[in-house]
Amino acid sequence: MLNDWKDPRGKESQKEMKRRLAGEGNDEMEKKLKVAVITEWHPIDVIAFQKMFERFDEFECYIQSLELFVADDKNRDVYDAVVYYNLSMPLLEEDSKTYRYFTEEMGGGQGIILLHHAILCYNGWDLWSELSGVPDRNFTYHWDQTLDFHIEKPDHPIVSGVSGWRMTDESYRFDEKTNLGNEVLITAEHPLSVNGIAWTRNFKKSRVFCYASGHDDSAYQNDSFQKVLRNGILWCARR
């Protein structure tokens, strides 16, 4: 009886299984962009945050601490883009590996996205001022604000096809008068928010996208927020 048994999935399924076990047929996985997602010094809803990135079919996203990312000599340069979602405050020791990475390696062409509080890291450090385009990063924060977002550059790939929308999010206030040559894509008019919400710039050989939205699941689940973040990653990775 056992010799007469046939797999109901048929020969094709068996063939596919053999290819899979042999490590073949992974072209789709190889085509996906590899994205490092950096967290540190700020609490987040890890499950909701990860679920948002799982919705992006074009990406393989690897959430990790800044310390692990910098220490990973094998994979650090493999990523097409790096999304920073850390709020690192103490200025770095110049002999630390993280300091050497930022000063010697970052900006070599890998896409850079500063999401929400990552814009505000390392207040007083000129390198982060150049990276973010925000020299004065003294800030106030305001939870659960209802913000109306306006598209300022509708032809830019990051906001192409995105209309203005309303969303509840944490807002920031900081001095925008000294901002350095940012191309602002999205704005908001609100007394407790900066006007510039999303902007692009360059850092050495890398494209940079700064996006001040994205505090919690109210943003993570918003279709327009997801579309802008997705497009920002693609643009920074030059795709």
C-alpha positions as CSV (number, residue, x, y, z in Angstrom):
1,M,0.0,0.0,0.0
2,L,2.8,2.4,0.8
3,N,4.4,1.8,-2.6
4,D,1.1,2.9,-4.2
5,W,0.9,6.2,-2.4
6,K,1.1,9.4,-4.5
7,D,1.5,12.9,-3.3
8,P,-1.8,14.7,-4.0
9,R,0.1,17.9,-4.8
10,G,1.4,16.2,-8.0
11,K,4.8,16.1,-9.7
12,E,5.2,19.9,-10.0
13,S,4.8,20.4,-6.3
14,Q,7.5,17.8,-5.6
15,K,9.8,19.5,-8.1
16,E,9.3,22.8,-6.5
17,M,10.0,21.3,-3.1
18,K,13.3,19.8,-4.4
19,R,14.3,23.2,-5.8
20,R,13.5,24.9,-2.6
21,L,15.5,22.4,-0.5
22,A,18.4,22.9,-2.9
23,G,18.3,26.6,-2.3
24,E,17.1,27.4,-5.9
25,G,14.3,29.6,-7.0
26,N,15.0,32.5,-4.7
27,D,15.2,35.2,-7.4
28,E,12.3,37.1,-5.8
29,M,14.1,37.2,-2.5
30,E,17.3,38.3,-4.1
31,K,15.5,41.2,-5.9
32,K,14.1,42.7,-2.7
33,L,15.9,45.7,-1.2
34,K,17.7,45.1,2.1
35,V,16.8,47.7,4.7
36,A,18.3,48.1,8.1
37,V,16.0,49.7,10.6
38,I,17.8,51.2,13.6
39,T,16.3,51.7,17.0
40,E,17.8,53.0,20.3
41,W,17.1,55.3,23.3
42,H,13.4,55.6,22.6
43,P,10.5,53.2,23.5
44,I,8.5,51.9,20.6
45,D,5.5,49.6,19.9
46,V,7.8,46.9,18.5
47,I,5.0,44.6,17.2
48,A,3.1,47.4,15.4
49,F,6.3,48.9,14.1
50,Q,7.5,45.6,12.7
51,K,4.1,44.8,11.2
52,M,4.3,48.1,9.2
53,F,7.5,47.1,7.6
54,E,6.2,43.6,6.8
55,R,3.6,45.3,4.6
56,F,6.4,46.6,2.2
57,D,6.7,43.7,-0.3
58,E,9.7,45.3,-2.0
59,F,11.9,45.2,1.2
60,E,13.6,42.8,3.5
61,C,13.7,44.8,6.7
62,Y,16.0,44.0,9.7
63,I,15.2,45.8,12.9
64,Q,18.2,46.1,15.1
65,S,20.0,48.3,17.6
66,L,22.5,50.9,16.5
67,E,25.2,49.0,18.4
68,L,24.5,45.7,16.6
69,F,24.3,47.5,13.3
70,V,27.7,49.1,13.7
71,A,29.3,46.0,15.1
72,D,28.1,43.8,12.1
73,D,31.1,44.1,9.8
74,K,29.8,41.2,7.6
75,N,26.4,42.8,6.7
76,R,26.6,46.5,7.4
77,D,27.4,47.4,3.8
78,V,24.9,45.0,2.3
79,Y,21.9,47.2,3.0
80,D,20.5,49.3,0.2
81,A,19.1,51.8,2.7
82,V,19.2,52.4,6.5
83,V,16.1,53.8,8.3
84,Y,17.2,55.5,11.6
85,Y,14.5,55.5,14.2
86,N,16.8,56.1,17.2
87,L,16.9,59.1,19.5
88,S,20.5,58.9,20.5
89,M,21.5,61.8,22.8
90,P,24.9,61.6,24.4
91,L,27.6,62.8,22.1
92,L,29.8,59.9,21.0
93,E,33.4,59.2,22.2
94,E,35.7,59.8,19.3
95,D,37.4,56.4,19.7
96,S,34.1,54.5,19.6
97,K,33.2,52.3,16.7
98,T,29.9,54.1,16.2
99,Y,31.7,57.5,15.9
100,R,34.1,56.0,13.4
101,Y,31.2,54.6,11.4
102,F,29.4,57.9,11.2
103,T,32.5,59.9,10.4
104,E,34.2,57.5,8.0
105,E,31.6,55.2,6.4
106,M,28.2,56.8,6.5
107,G,27.4,58.6,3.3
108,G,29.1,56.3,0.9
109,G,26.0,55.9,-1.3
110,Q,23.7,53.8,1.0
111,G,20.3,55.4,1.3
112,I,19.6,57.2,4.6
113,I,16.2,57.8,6.1
114,L,15.8,59.8,9.4
115,L,12.3,58.9,10.7
116,H,10.6,61.0,13.4
117,H,12.7,61.4,16.5
118,A,15.9,60.3,14.6
119,I,16.1,63.8,13.1
120,L,16.7,65.1,16.7
121,C,19.7,62.9,17.6
122,Y,23.1,64.2,18.9
123,N,22.1,67.8,19.5
124,G,25.2,69.9,19.2
125,W,27.1,67.6,16.8
126,D,27.8,69.2,13.4
127,L,27.8,65.9,11.6
128,W,24.1,65.3,12.5
129,S,23.3,68.9,11.6
130,E,24.7,68.3,8.2
131,L,22.9,65.0,7.9
132,S,19.5,66.2,9.0
133,G,19.6,69.8,7.8
134,V,18.5,70.9,11.3
135,P,21.3,72.6,13.2
136,D,19.3,73.6,16.2
137,R,17.7,70.3,17.6
138,N,16.4,71.7,20.9
139,F,12.8,70.6,20.7
140,T,9.4,70.3,22.4
141,Y,7.1,67.4,21.7
142,H,3.3,67.3,21.7
143,W,1.4,64.0,21.8
144,D,-1.9,63.2,19.9
145,Q,-2.1,66.3,17.7
146,T,-4.4,66.3,14.7
147,L,-2.3,67.4,11.8
148,D,-3.3,68.3,8.2
149,F,-0.5,67.5,5.8
150,H,0.0,69.4,2.5
151,I,2.0,68.2,-0.5
152,E,4.4,70.9,-1.6
153,K,6.3,69.1,-4.4
154,P,3.7,66.8,-6.1
155,D,6.1,65.9,-8.9
156,H,8.7,64.5,-6.5
157,P,8.8,60.6,-6.6
158,I,8.4,60.4,-2.8
159,V,5.0,62.1,-2.8
160,S,3.9,61.3,-6.4
161,G,0.3,60.2,-6.3
162,V,-0.2,61.2,-2.6
163,S,-2.9,63.7,-1.7
164,G,-3.0,65.8,1.4
165,W,-4.4,64.0,4.5
166,R,-5.2,64.3,8.2
167,M,-3.5,62.2,10.8
168,T,-3.1,62.1,14.6
169,D,0.6,62.0,15.6
170,E,3.1,63.4,17.9
171,S,4.4,66.8,16.7
172,Y,7.6,68.6,17.3
173,R,8.6,72.2,17.6
174,F,12.2,73.3,16.9
175,D,13.8,76.3,15.2
176,E,13.5,76.0,11.5
177,K,15.0,79.3,10.6
178,T,18.6,77.9,10.5
179,N,17.7,74.8,8.4
180,L,20.2,74.0,5.7
181,G,19.0,73.8,2.1
182,N,16.3,71.3,2.6
183,E,13.9,70.5,-0.3
184,V,10.6,70.4,1.7
185,L,8.0,67.9,0.3
186,I,5.3,68.0,3.0
187,T,4.2,70.7,5.3
188,A,1.7,71.1,8.2
189,E,0.1,74.2,9.6
190,H,-0.3,73.7,13.3
191,P,0.7,75.9,16.3
192,L,2.4,73.0,18.0
193,S,4.2,71.6,15.0
194,V,7.1,72.5,12.7
195,N,6.0,73.6,9.3
196,G,8.4,71.3,7.3
197,I,7.3,67.7,7.9
198,A,9.3,65.8,5.2
199,W,12.3,66.9,3.2
200,T,15.2,65.6,1.2
201,R,18.9,66.5,1.0
202,N,22.3,64.9,0.3
203,F,25.0,63.8,2.6
204,K,28.3,63.0,0.8
205,K,27.3,60.4,-1.8
206,S,24.0,59.4,-0.2
207,R,20.5,60.6,-0.6
208,V,18.8,61.5,2.7
209,F,15.0,61.6,3.4
210,C,13.9,63.2,6.7
211,Y,10.3,62.5,7.8
212,A,9.2,64.1,11.1
213,S,6.0,62.0,11.3
214,G,5.7,58.4,12.7
215,H,5.4,58.3,16.5
216,D,3.2,55.2,16.9
217,D,0.5,53.0,15.5
218,S,-1.7,55.9,14.5
219,A,0.9,56.7,11.9
220,Y,2.1,53.1,11.2
221,Q,-1.4,52.0,10.0
222,N,-2.0,55.1,7.9
223,D,-2.0,54.4,4.2
224,S,-0.6,57.8,3.2
225,F,2.2,57.6,5.8
226,Q,3.1,54.2,4.6
227,K,3.2,55.3,1.0
228,V,5.5,58.2,1.8
229,L,7.8,56.1,3.9
230,R,7.9,53.4,1.2
231,N,8.6,55.9,-1.5
232,G,11.2,57.6,0.6
233,I,13.2,54.3,1.0
234,L,13.0,53.6,-2.7
235,W,14.1,57.1,-3.6
236,C,17.1,57.0,-1.2
237,A,18.0,53.6,-2.6
238,R,17.9,55.0,-6.1
239,R,15.1,52.7,-7.2
